[in-house]
Amino acid sequence: MVIHNLCSARLHPKSPRDDRYTIDVDVVLLRLRFPKFIELAREHFDDNGEVITHEMLTRGRLSKQQILETLRRRFPNLVTVGTAAFQQTFHAMILGGWIKDVPALERPVPDDDKKKEREKAESQKKQQEEEKEPKKKKRKVTFNKEKEDRPHDDEEVESRMYRIHFEHLNLLLRNQIIKKFVEKRIHTNAGKIIKVMLSAPHYTAKKREIADRADIPVETATSYIQLLIQGNFVRPSARSDDEYHVSVMDCVHQIKSAEAANVTHMQYGVLGARILRILLSKKMLEEKQITSLAMASKKDVHVLLYKMMTGGVVQLQEVPRSTERNPKATFYLWYVDPAVLYTHIQNQVLKTIRNLRTKMAHEKTKITGSLPKEALLNPGAVQTAEHRELLEKWTRAETILVYNITGLENFNFVFSL
């Protein structure tokens, strides 16, 4: 589990029985996102990046040499040119933040040994200073630090362990979701502008730079930037009138609100989604105000509000006019707590994923229960037509279930932004 980054370890200096391990729940749930990570790697680094990402996600932590050996086993006809191409892609992924090195899992040195080593080092240093004291001090020569820090020029890097940098890939997925949302809301050119700005330092860029990198005329870029400002996706920079930056928090809030409204629409209909949008924009309202803004009958709004409160979508706040807390002299304000709502939706999605995985295990047992184990491990060795038909049936069922699980995880990722 440590090798696959599912838990972290704190090793005791002397007693292995006192070692402590902590499971990382977020990384465990992150494994549902692995297909999306592989797809991203293919988009940015073609087939070589896809293969490297797949191997590192499958095996957890690997050194550069282990990755190349694994690739040679998978591709026996890999020639020198192919190896060089894989090495080039591997270094590009390191420099791009896709892969990061991890410290070796070693037992820490006890405090007594540390003290002895420190005293020994101090005595050696003092002795060296006494020997060099009569001599003229030589000028210290400094080397190019950048050259020393290159990951592929150091021999130690060959044995250094690497893993996929999940945080970086999550940011790339977030930027991709924002781009698609803007394209859907406004236009493809607006999505290009957002993509350029999200790839810029601090998500900030000048108008001319945006137009050049998005490959659109400056006039067109100006008009779409104004639309993005009106939609609270982009804000003018305080440093310059010709500079703009992406308001990531506003973008994420709009995406979450839109997805929450879609879920509410499926559960409570059009009126439920309308009430949710009203409360998200107006914060707190009385029932009569909601009825007026939703343009619906008082009875329908009253019944639906209490259904939505029972389902954890909306909350009710009592505001008394006096200390007596008389019900007739109390305001009853309806509101939506976004954190509670998004957590509620995430829990529903995770429960659905769990049910689908349970169904997958049940279907596998039901369909392939009569097949020998060798047929599942090596489908190409199946001889009888009946067994081949069962394998094809299970493959179709597994593909549909995996597709649904992956889609739910992509949807769940929106609410974890």
C-alpha positions in Angstrom: 0.0 0.0 0.0 2.9 2.3 0.7 4.4 1.6 -2.8 1.0 2.4 -4.4 0.8 5.6 -2.4 -2.3 4.5 -0.6 -0.8 5.1 2.9 2.1 7.0 4.5 4.6 5.4 6.9 6.4 6.7 9.9 9.0 4.2 10.8 10.3 4.0 14.4 14.1 4.4 14.7 14.5 1.2 16.7 11.4 -0.9 17.0 9.5 -2.0 13.9 6.5 -2.8 16.1 6.1 0.9 16.8 5.9 1.8 13.1 2.8 3.9 12.2 0.8 3.8 9.0 -1.9 6.2 7.9 -4.2 5.6 5.0 -4.9 8.4 2.6 -8.6 8.2 1.8 -8.4 10.9 -0.9 -5.7 8.9 -2.8 -7.8 5.7 -2.5 -10.8 7.5 -4.1 -8.4 9.1 -6.6 -7.8 5.7 -8.2 -11.2 5.9 -9.8 -9.7 8.8 -11.8 -6.8 6.9 -13.2 -8.4 6.4 -16.7 -8.8 10.1 -17.0 -5.1 10.6 -16.0 -4.1 8.2 -18.8 -6.2 10.0 -21.3 -4.6 13.3 -20.3 -1.1 11.9 -20.7 -2.0 10.7 -24.2 -3.2 14.2 -25.2 -0.1 15.8 -24.0 2.7 13.2 -24.6 1.1 10.9 -27.2 1.6 7.1 -26.9 4.8 7.2 -25.0 3.3 9.4 -22.2 0.3 7.1 -22.1 2.4 4.0 -21.6 4.6 5.5 -18.9 1.6 6.9 -17.0 -0.2 3.5 -17.2 2.8 1.6 -15.9 3.4 4.1 -13.0 -0.2 4.1 -12.0 -0.3 0.3 -12.1 2.9 -0.3 -10.1 2.9 2.8 -7.9 6.6 3.9 -7.4 9.2 3.1 -9.9 12.8 4.1 -10.7 13.7 5.3 -14.2 15.5 2.0 -14.8 12.5 -0.1 -13.7 10.2 1.8 -16.0 12.5 1.2 -19.0 12.9 -2.5 -18.1 9.1 -2.8 -17.8 8.7 -1.2 -21.2 11.2 -3.6 -22.7 9.3 -6.5 -21.4 6.0 -5.2 -22.8 7.6 -4.3 -26.1 10.3 -6.9 -26.9 11.0 -5.2 -30.3 11.9 -1.9 -28.6 15.0 -0.6 -30.4 17.4 2.1 -29.2 15.5 4.8 -30.9 12.4 3.8 -29.1 14.2 3.7 -25.8 15.6 7.2 -26.4 12.1 8.5 -27.2 10.7 7.0 -24.0 13.6 8.6 -22.0 12.9 12.0 -23.6 9.2 11.7 -22.7 10.0 10.6 -19.2 12.3 13.7 -18.6 9.6 16.0 -20.2 7.0 14.6 -17.8 9.4 15.3 -14.8 10.1 18.9 -16.0 6.3 19.4 -16.6 5.4 18.3 -13.1 3.6 15.1 -14.2 6.1 12.9 -12.3 7.8 13.7 -9.0 10.4 11.9 -7.0 9.6 10.4 -3.6 12.0 9.9 -0.7 13.2 6.4 0.0 11.5 4.5 2.8 14.3 4.1 5.2 14.3 3.7 9.0 15.4 6.9 10.7 18.7 7.0 12.7 18.2 6.8 16.5 18.9 10.0 18.4 22.0 8.5 20.2 23.6 7.6 16.8 22.7 11.0 15.4 24.5 12.7 18.4 27.6 10.5 17.9 27.6 11.3 14.2 27.2 15.0 14.8 30.0 15.1 17.4 32.3 13.1 15.0 31.5 15.5 12.1 32.2 18.6 14.3 35.5 17.2 15.5 36.6 16.4 11.9 35.6 19.9 10.8 37.5 21.5 13.6 40.6 19.4 12.8 40.5 20.3 9.2 40.2 24.0 10.1 43.2 23.8 12.3 45.2 22.1 9.5 44.2 24.8 7.0 44.7 27.8 9.3 48.4 28.6 8.4 47.7 28.1 4.8 46.2 30.8 2.5 42.6 30.3 2.0 41.7 29.2 -1.5 39.0 30.9 -3.4 35.9 28.7 -3.4 34.9 27.7 -6.9 31.2 27.5 -7.6 29.7 25.5 -10.3 26.6 25.8 -12.4 23.9 24.7 -9.9 21.4 24.4 -12.7 23.6 21.9 -14.4 24.0 19.9 -11.2 20.3 19.8 -10.5 19.4 18.3 -13.9 17.6 15.1 -13.1 19.1 13.1 -16.0 22.7 14.2 -15.4 23.0 12.8 -11.9 23.9 9.1 -11.5 21.8 9.0 -8.3 18.7 9.7 -10.3 18.9 6.2 -11.9 18.0 4.7 -8.6 15.6 7.4 -7.4 12.0 6.5 -7.1 9.2 8.4 -8.9 5.5 8.5 -8.8 2.7 10.3 -10.6 2.1 13.8 -9.3 -1.6 13.6 -8.6 -2.1 17.2 -7.5 -0.7 18.5 -10.8 -3.0 16.2 -12.8 -6.0 17.3 -10.7 -5.2 20.9 -11.7 -5.1 19.9 -15.3 -8.4 18.2 -15.1 -9.9 21.2 -13.3 -8.7 23.5 -16.1 -10.1 21.2 -18.7 -13.5 21.2 -17.0 -13.5 25.0 -16.8 -12.6 25.3 -20.5 -15.5 23.0 -21.5 -17.9 24.8 -19.3 -17.0 28.2 -20.8 -17.3 26.8 -24.3 -20.7 25.5 -23.5 -21.9 28.7 -21.9 -20.3 31.2 -24.4 -18.3 30.1 -27.4 -15.4 28.0 -28.5 -13.2 31.1 -28.8 -14.0 31.9 -25.2 -12.8 28.5 -24.3 -9.5 29.1 -26.1 -9.0 32.3 -24.2 -9.6 30.6 -20.9 -7.2 27.8 -21.8 -4.5 30.3 -22.6 -5.0 32.2 -19.4 -5.1 29.1 -17.2 -1.7 28.0 -18.7 -0.1 31.5 -18.0 1.7 32.3 -14.7 -0.8 33.2 -12.0 -3.6 32.7 -14.5 -2.8 36.2 -15.8 -2.1 37.4 -19.3 -2.2 40.5 -21.5 -4.7 41.0 -24.3 -2.1 40.8 -27.1 -0.6 37.7 -25.7 -4.0 36.0 -25.3 -4.9 36.8 -28.9 -1.6 35.5 -30.3 -1.6 32.2 -28.3 -5.3 31.6 -28.9 -4.8 32.3 -32.7 -7.7 34.8 -32.9 -7.8 38.5 -33.9 -7.3 41.1 -31.2 -10.8 42.5 -31.8 -12.4 39.1 -31.4 -10.4 38.4 -28.3 -11.5 41.8 -26.8 -15.2 41.1 -27.4 -15.0 37.6 -25.8 -12.9 38.9 -22.9 -15.8 41.3 -22.2 -18.3 38.5 -22.3 -16.1 36.5 -19.8 -15.9 39.5 -17.5 -19.7 39.9 -17.6 -20.0 36.1 -16.8 -17.7 36.5 -13.8 -15.1 34.1 -15.4 -12.4 36.8 -15.9 -11.5 40.0 -14.0 -9.3 43.0 -15.1 -6.0 43.0 -13.4 -5.2 45.8 -10.9 -1.7 46.2 -12.3 -2.6 47.1 -15.9 -5.7 48.0 -17.9 -4.6 45.6 -20.7 -4.1 42.6 -18.4 -6.7 40.1 -17.2 -6.7 37.1 -14.9 -9.0 34.1 -14.5 -11.2 34.1 -11.3 -10.9 30.3 -10.7 -13.0 30.4 -7.5 -15.9 32.0 -9.4 -15.5 29.5 -12.3 -15.6 26.6 -9.9 -18.6 28.0 -8.1 -20.6 28.4 -11.3 -19.7 24.8 -12.4 -20.7 23.4 -9.1 -24.0 25.4 -9.0 -24.9 24.2 -12.5 -24.2 20.5 -11.7 -26.1 20.8 -8.5 -29.1 22.3 -10.4 -28.9 19.4 -12.8 -29.0 16.9 -10.0 -31.9 18.7 -8.3 -33.8 18.8 -11.6 -33.5 15.0 -11.9 -34.8 14.5 -8.3 -37.3 17.3 -7.8 -38.2 18.5 -11.3 -38.0 21.9 -13.0 -39.4 23.8 -10.0 -36.9 22.3 -7.6 -34.0 23.3 -9.9 -35.5 26.8 -10.2 -35.8 27.2 -6.4 -32.2 26.0 -5.9 -30.9 28.6 -8.4 -33.0 31.4 -6.7 -31.6 30.5 -3.2 -28.0 30.2 -4.5 -28.3 33.7 -5.9 -30.4 35.4 -3.2 -28.9 33.6 -0.2 -31.9 33.8 2.2 -35.6 34.2 1.4 -39.0 33.7 2.9 -41.4 31.3 1.4 -43.6 34.0 -0.1 -40.6 35.6 -1.7 -39.6 32.2 -3.2 -43.1 31.7 -4.5 -43.1 35.1 -6.2 -39.7 34.6 -7.8 -40.3 31.0 -8.9 -43.7 32.0 -10.4 -45.4 29.0 -9.0 -48.3 28.3 -6.8 -47.9 28.6 -3.0 -49.0 25.0 -2.4 -46.5 23.5 -4.8 -43.6 25.6 -3.4 -44.5 24.8 0.2 -44.6 21.0 -0.4 -41.5 21.0 -2.5 -39.4 23.1 0.0 -40.0 20.6 2.8 -39.2 17.7 0.5 -36.0 19.4 -0.5 -35.2 20.0 3.2 -35.7 16.4 4.0 -33.4 15.5 1.1 -30.7 17.7 2.5 -30.8 20.2 -0.4 -32.1 23.3 1.4 -32.1 24.4 5.1 -34.5 26.5 7.2 -33.4 29.3 9.6 -35.6 30.7 12.3 -35.1 34.4 13.1 -37.3 35.6 16.1 -38.3 39.2 16.3 -38.2 39.1 20.1 -36.8 37.0 22.9 -40.1 35.4 23.5 -39.7 33.3 20.3 -43.4 33.5 19.4 -43.9 31.5 16.2 -46.2 34.2 14.8 -43.5 36.8 15.4 -40.7 34.8 13.8 -39.2 34.9 10.3 -38.6 31.6 8.6 -35.8 32.0 6.0 -34.9 29.3 3.5 -31.3 29.0 2.3 -28.8 26.7 0.7 -25.5 25.8 2.3 -23.2 25.0 -0.6 -20.8 22.9 1.5 -23.6 20.8 2.9 -25.3 20.4 -0.5 -22.1 19.4 -2.4 -21.1 16.9 0.4 -24.6 15.4 0.2 -24.3 15.0 -3.6 -20.8 13.5 -3.3 -22.1 10.9 -0.8 -24.9 10.0 -3.1 -22.5 9.5 -6.0 -20.1 7.4 -3.9 -22.9 5.2 -2.8 -24.0 4.7 -6.4 -20.4 3.8 -7.3 -20.3 1.3 -4.5 -23.6 -0.3 -5.7 -22.3 -0.5 -9.3 -19.1 -2.2 -8.1 -21.2 -4.7 -6.1 -23.3 -5.3 -9.1 -20.2 -5.9 -11.2 -18.9 -8.5 -8.8 -22.3 -10.2 -8.8 -22.5 -10.2 -12.6 -19.0 -11.6 -12.9 -19.9 -14.5 -10.5 -23.2 -15.0 -12.3 -21.9 -15.1 -15.8 -18.4 -16.6 -15.4 -19.1 -18.8 -12.5 -19.1 -22.0 -14.7 -15.8 -21.0 -16.5 -12.4 -22.4 -15.4 -9.9 -19.9 -13.9 -7.6 -20.4 -16.8 -10.3 -19.0 -19.2 -10.5 -15.7 -17.2 -6.7 -15.4 -16.9 -6.1 -16.2 -20.6 -9.2 -15.6 -22.7 -7.4 -16.5 -25.9 -7.0 -20.1 -24.7 -10.8 -20.7 -24.6 -11.8 -23.6 -26.8 -15.5 -24.1 -26.6 -18.1 -21.9 -28.2 -20.1 -21.8 -25.0 -17.2 -20.4 -23.0 -16.4 -17.8 -25.6 -20.0 -16.7 -25.6 -19.9 -16.3 -21.8 -16.7 -14.3 -22.0 -18.1 -12.0 -24.6 -21.2 -11.5 -22.5 -19.1 -10.7 -19.4 -16.9 -8.3 -21.4 -20.0 -6.3 -22.6 -21.4 -6.1 -19.1 -18.1 -5.1 -17.6 -17.6 -2.4 -20.3 -21.0 -0.8 -19.5 -20.5 -0.9 -15.8 -16.9 0.5 -15.9 -18.1 3.3 -18.3 -20.9 4.3 -15.8 -18.5 4.2 -12.8 -15.9 6.4 -14.7 -18.6 8.9 -15.6 -19.8 9.1 -12.0 -16.2 9.6 -10.8 -15.7 12.4 -13.3 -19.0 14.0 -12.1 -17.9 13.6 -8.5 -14.6 15.3 -9.2 -16.4 18.5 -9.9 -17.6 18.8 -6.3 -14.1 18.1 -4.9 -12.6 21.1 -6.7 
